[in-house]
Amino acid sequence: MKKLFFIGLFFVISAFVFPQDKNYKTTALSFSFNGFNLSSYYGGVGGRHWISESTVLNASVGGLISEREYEETENLDNSLEKSKYLSIGIGMENHIMDSDNLSPYFSSRLSFGISDQYYRSVYGRSEQIDKSYSYNLDLGFGVEYWLIDRISLSGQHLFNIRYETGQRTVNNSNPETQDINGFGISFGTTSIMLSVYF
């Protein structure tokens, strides 16, 4: 508990006492920030890179692989669930420099996701396979503030448009394939991000 208190105190004091006239606009490893917990950056691992005094590129890669098997019993066959997911995203931030330590920006981002899910039922060995592709466009705004010359916090709000396409195949006594189509709009994704520059 003391450790968390001192880390929090460091960030608060840094924000008011240590702002620098010079900050490092280079490459950063970035994380989402929730209280004292660091989490994934846009659902994976990624970072940011300044390519000019006002433009930042960000990129992330995320994914998962999971498998769950249900053992056979007297009345049920064994069953299986498998999931794979991969997402890749790249974005751009256009910064408006108000001062050396505070930088409002507009953000745009494109991301692509591939999902593959497999399910084998406990009844009659029927199988279901879902394969889908998602395309996302995020637009929004944020503010980056340097706590010290190599560490910054960013707060941003993004609006999202999403399109999904794919197929579902059901293999049983009468195999069939369905097309998958989806669309969505989200008006609120707010996040705080911690960037460590090197």
Protein Blocks (a to p, Z undefined) as FASTA:
>chain_A
ZZmmmmmmmmmmmmmmmpcfbdcdddddddddehjaccdeehiacddddfbfkbccdddd
ddddddddddddfkbccdddddddddddddddddddfbfkbccddddddddddddddddd
fehhiacddddddddddddddddddfblmbccdddddddddddddddddddfbdcddddd
dddddfbdcdddddddZZ
